[in-house]
Amino acid sequence: MKKFEDILVQCIEDIKAGRSNIEDCKDRYPSMREQLEPLLRIALAIREPPDVRPSPFFKVKARVWLMDHIHGRQAVTKCSWFRCSNWTKQIPLRRGLSMVSIILVIVLALSAIGGGAAYAAQDSLPGDALYPVKLGTEQMRMMLPGNDIVKAERALSFAERRVEEMQTLAEKGRLQDLGLGVEGYDDALNMTLARIERAGDKGLATGNITALVAKATTRHLSVLDTVYDIVPPGAKEAIAHARNVSETGYFHAMAALAKNNTVRAAEMNLAAMEGRLNRISIRARVGDAEGVEIALQQFEAMGESGEEISRIARETGINITSVEELMARATFGHLQLLAEAYDKVPEQAKPAIERTMANLMIRHQERVQALAQRGIKAPAVPDIQPGQLRERLEKRIREQQMEWSVPDDVPQGQGQTCLAYRR
């Protein structure tokens, strides 16, 4: 049985081509007569527009300006990190809309209540005839009343949809439409962050929404990992771009959260790092050296995010000890897990693990010593096995010309140098 959206599209095309009329369509589908007639009449009343090819998505800055203008507010003109950054790599995307798609969007807007088309469009995917209707309903939802926090939550829900759509497209083998899904995800997540930034500028509490974004983007990254693994090489670039979008959103949400609650930010960041370690272990088991190295880079970037959280805690003087203890305990476990993965990874990935572990050890020992000066005992660097790995790590640290010194007042047992292991 055909979907309502397919029937509606076919009837519009047949009527426009002179092959049929409204009554014929109603007779052909008697169970849908009441749904079809008003939508078809509106569609036929719409004049053919000029030959234009509008983007299926409004640019973030233009959309924010438009919605603010509608509500009588001044547009934001300052350049924020995500509107002016040049880190993202452009990928070619399909931007054209067919005449039928344009008609369907206008039908939805004019019908006010959405009707059958809006309902049918909810399951549509990028590239489907009714997908612009789905996007149109989201645009209208963004124009509904609500402060910037509420609108950020709405935009985040649209980002969730885009990730689900990318996964479905990959599973269905519709790789030609992935680019449109990636652009939609980028657009929705940036809209979320734009609203959070505006909310903060207005003095609204953003702690909960930034935590939601951090959780969501961590989940998105996991889903996109799965998609990346199943798509062929030609489609990996688009998914890699989506992962970059997710990571960037995560880092900025985490930094914003840390300004509200450093302990919560530290806990969430450490949980995300655990996810990257799991990814490293999975890719190591299947001999995917490239996958291991990518996950290591993500792990290290999240480690940098942890250092930023620690810096914010030191600057504010709030919960600094709690944050440092959390990170010290977690890093001890991270080193053990990386040591376990070392024997499983392909040979070409071993140097990347060595580098990551050496950096962790340096930071961990600094943290242990700082805590010891406050009279707090934290786990020292674990005894790394096998000996070959330990020797390589010692060499790496020497190459970095890192000299370790221990204050005189550090308690006994805490005064190990970075790689002075107890045997």
N, C-alpha and C positions, 0 to 999 in steps of 0.2 A: 504493500500500500504506500502510495506517494505521501511525502510529508506535505503539510499545508503550505510551507514556504515554496516548495517546488511547483505546486499547483498554481499558486498565486502568480509566480514568475511566468509560468507557461501561458496562463490566461492573458496576462498583460502583453506578452510578446505576440500571441495570436491575434488579439484585438488590434494592436498597433499595426500588424502586418495585413489586416483585413481578412484574416482566415476565419474569424469568429466574432461574436459579439457577447455582451454581458449575459443575455438570456441563454445563449448556447452554453456558456460556462456554468451557469447556475443549473441548467438541466443535466450537464455532464457530471456534476458533483452535487447531487441533491442534498447530501448531508451537511454540506458546507455553504449552502445558499446564503444564509443570513450573515456569515462572516465575509463571504466573497463580495457581495453586491456593494456595500458602502466603500470598501477599499478600492474596488475596480472603478467605481464612478469618480472617486477622488483622483485616481491615477490618470483617467482619461481627461479630466479637466485641467491637468497640468500641461502647460505649453512646453514644447521642446526647448531646452536651455541652449545657450551658445556652446560651441565646441571647446569646453574647458576640461582640464584634468586635475581637479583638486586633490590634495593629499588626504588620505583617509584619516589622518590624525592632525589636529591643530598643534602647532609648536607650543611648547610649554609656556613660554613668555607671553605669546599672543593670547593663549586661553586665559591665563591669569588676568591679563589686562581686560579682556572682554567681560569676564564675570564680575570683576570689580567695577567696571564701567556700568554694567547693568544695575548693580546695587548702589551706584552713586559714590563709589569710593575711588580714591586716587590710585593710579597704577603704580606698582613698584618699579623703579627705574634703576636701582642699584644693581651691580653685577655680583651675583653670588657665586660660590665655588662651583656649583653644578651647572649654572647657566653659561658660564664663561670658560669652563675648562676645555682643554684641547686634547685630553688624554684619550678620548674615545676614537676609535677607528671607524670611518664611514664604510658601510657596505651597501652594495646596490640593492634597492628594494623596489617592489612593484607598487606604484603610487596611483595608478589610474582607476577610476570608477566607471563602470558601464552606465549607460542611460537607465537601464532597469534598476541598478543599485541606487542611483540618484533619486529616481521616482519613489523607491521604497522608503528612503529616508524622509522624504517630504511627506509621503503618505502617513508615516508614523507621527510626524510633527503635527500634521493637520487633524489627525483623528483623535488627538488629545489623550484618549484612554489607551492608545497603543493597539488594541484589538488583537486579532489572531496573528498578525505578522510579528508584533513585538514578542508575543509568547513563543512563537516558533523560532524566533531568532536567538533565543537564549542558549540553545545548544549548537549554534552555528560556529564555524571555525574560520580563521583567516583564509580568504579565497572563496568562501561560500557566498552565494548571491545575497543572503540576508545578513551577512556579517556587518555591513555598514549600519543596519538597523540596530544591531546589538550595541555598536559603539554610540549610536545616536541616543539610545536610552541612557547610557552612562553619562553622556554630555548633559542631558537634561537633569539627571540626578545631581550632578555637580552644581547645577544652578539652583537647586532647592535651598531653602533657608538652612542656616547653620554656621557656626563660627569656623575658624580655620582648623581647629582640632577635628571637628566633625568631618570637614571636607577632606582632611588628610586621611582619616579612617576610610572614607569612601574610596578615595584614590588608591589606597593600599589594597582594598578588596578587588579593584580592577587589575592591579598588578598580580594578585593571586590568580585571577582568571587567565591572564596572559601566560603564566607559567604552566597552568593546567592545559591550556590550548597547545603550547609548544610540545608538551609531552604527548598529547593525543595525536598531533600532526606527525611526530616522529614514529609513533607506534603504527600509524596508518600508512607510513611511507610517503606522505605528502611533503616531501622535502622542499619543493618549489615555493611553498607558502611559509616556510619557517622564518624568512627574513621579515615578513610582515608581522609575525608574532613577536619577534625580537624587538622590532621598533615600537610595537605597542607596549611591551614590558618596560622599555627604556622610558617611554613617554609617561606611563602611569606612575612609575617609581619616582621619577623626577617631579611630577606633580605632587606626589605625597610629600617629598622633601621641601618643595617650595612652600607648601602650606604650613609645614612645621616651622620653617624659618620665619614666616610671617607671624605665626602664632607667638613665637618667642619674642619677636620685635614688639608685639603688642602686650607683652607681659603675661601671656597665658602660660599655665603649667604644662610643660611638654614631656615630663618624665614618663608618663604611661604610654604615650604614643610613640616616643622614641624606643621604648622597650619593645613595643609591638613590632616596629619596623626591624629592629635587630633580630628578634625571633623569626619574623617572616623571611627576612633575607637569608638567614642561616638555613631555614627550611628550603627556600628557593634554590640555594646553592647545591643542596643535596639532590634535589630533583633534577637540576640541570646537569649534575655529574652523571646521573643515570642516562639522561638523554644523550649527553656527549658520548657515552660509551656505546650506544646502540646505533647512532647515525653513521653513515659512511663518511670517508675522509672529506668529500666535497662539501658536506654540511656542517663540519665541525667548526669552521670559522664563525658561522652565525651563532652557534651555541657558546663558543668561547667569548664572543662579544657579550652575550647575555650574562655569562658568569662575571665578566668584568663589571657590568652594570650592577649586578647583585652585590658584589664585593664592595664597590665604591659606596653604595647606599648603606651597607652594613657599617663600614668604618665611620662614616659621618654620623649615622644614628648613634653609634656607640660613643663617639666623642661627646655628642650632645647629652646622652644619658649620664655619662660620667660627671658632668657638671651638676647634675641633680642628685645622683646617688652613686658614689664611686664603688661601694661594695657590690651593689647589684650589677653594675657594669662589669666589674672584675669577674663575678661569678658567671655571667652570661658569656663573656669573652673566653673564659677558660673552657666552658662547655663547647663553644664553637671550635676551639682548638682541638678538643678531644675528637670532634667530628672529622677534622682534617687528618688526625692520626689514624683513625679508622680507615679513611680513604687511602692513606699511604699503605696500610697493611693489606687492604684488598688489592690494590694495584701491584703490590710487591708479589703477592701469591700468584698472579697471572703473568708475571714477568714483564709488566708494562713500565719500562724505565721512564718514558716520557710522562706517563701519568703520575708516577712517584715524584718526579721532579716538580711538576705543576702543583701537586698537593703540598709538597714541601715549601714552595714559594708562598702558597696561601697560608700555610701554618706560620711561616716566619712573618708574614704581613700581619697576621692576627697577634703574633707576639709583639710586634711594634705597637699595635693598638693597645695591648696590655701595658706597655711601657708608658704610653700616653696617659692611660688611666692612672697609673702610679704617679706620674708627674702632676696631674691635676690634684690628686690626693695630697701630695706634698705641698703644693701651692696653697691649697685651701686649709691644710692642717686638719682635715676631717677624715677620720677612719684610716689614716695612713698605715698604722700598725696592722689593722685587720686586712687591708688590701695586700700588704707585703707578705703577711703570713699565708694568705690564700694562694698567692702566686708562688711562694717558695715551696709549699707542699705539692702544688700541682706540677711544678717544673721537675721535681724529683721523679714523679711518676712519668712525665713526658720523656725524660732521659732514658728511663728503663724501657719504655715502649719503643723508642727509636733504636735502642741497642738490640732489642729483639727482632726488629724489622731488618736490621742491617744484613743479617745472614741470608735473608729471603730475597732481597732486591737484586736485580741484575747488576753485573759488575760496573756498568757505566753510570749507575745511579748512586754508587757508594760514596763518591766524593761529595755529592750534594748532602747526603745524610751526615757525613763527617763535618761539613761546614756548619750545618744547622746545630748539631750537637755541641760543637766547640763554642758557638755563640751563646747557646743556652747555658753552658757551664760557666762562662764568664759572667753572665748576668746573674746566674743563680748564686755564685759565690759572693758577689757584691751584695746581693740581698741578704744572704745568710749572715754576713759580717755586720751589715747595718742593723739587723735584728738583734744580733748578739750584743751590740753596743747598748741596746735598750734592755738588756737582760732577758731576752727572749730566745729560746733555743729552737732552731729550725733544722730540718733534715739537711745534712751535708750532701755533697755530690756523691751519688751512688758509685759503688765499685763496678766499673764497666768491664764486662767480659765480652768477647775473648781478649786476650792480651794484645793481639794484633791491632784490634780497634783502639785499645787504650793508647798504644804507641803512636798510632796515626793521629789521634786527637792531641796528644802531647806535642807532636810535631807541628800541627796546625796552630796551636796556641803560641808556640815559640815563634812561628813565622809571623804571627800578628804582633810579635814583640810585646806581649802582655806580661807585665811583671806584677806578681801578687805580693802584697804585704799585709800583715795581720797586726792590728792595733794591740798594744800590750795588755789592754784590759779585756780582750776577748776571752771568754771562758775556755778552759781546757777541753779539747775535743772539737771546738769550733774553729780552731786556728789552723786547719789544713789549708795548704795551697790548693789551687783548683783541681790538680790531678795527683795529689799526695794521698793515695788510697790506703786504707787499712787492709792488710792482708790477713 
